[in-house]
């Protein structure tokens, strides 16, 4: 189950009303491992997710932490690649919150044509 419409605040409120979604969001927020983002634009309505992604760092000791690694699948067929790269960097870096890497989204196994569902 996902929430696709509304502002970030609306989505956050809907998450809090669902025990399943609040459980999933809490575990997402507590996750300190590296992350792969595939098929998600992290648009204006997703600020609640961006906030959680940016604040998580991998602990390496009591006094310092290292940035988590985030790999983002970029769709090379739609829009300017440079614009996409700059937008994601702007969203997810800042204060060394993450090391951001990019890859062609079509190269990921989950993007295989055999897994795609035809539009109705």
VENBEL-V952769 format. One line per field, one symbol per residue. phi: phi as a letter, one per 20 degrees, with the letter a starting at -180 (. if undefined). burial: + if it has 16 or more other C-alpha atoms within 10 Angstrom, else -. Layout:
phi = ???
burial = ???
This chain:
phi = .cddcofgffffffffedfffffffffffefdefcddcmcelfgfdgffggfffeecefcrfdbcdfeecddfdeeecmffgfffffffffdemllfbedccbfgfefgfeggfefdfff
burial = -------+--++--+-----++--+---+--+-+---+---+--+++++---++++++--------+++++++++--------++--++-+++---++-+-+--++--------------
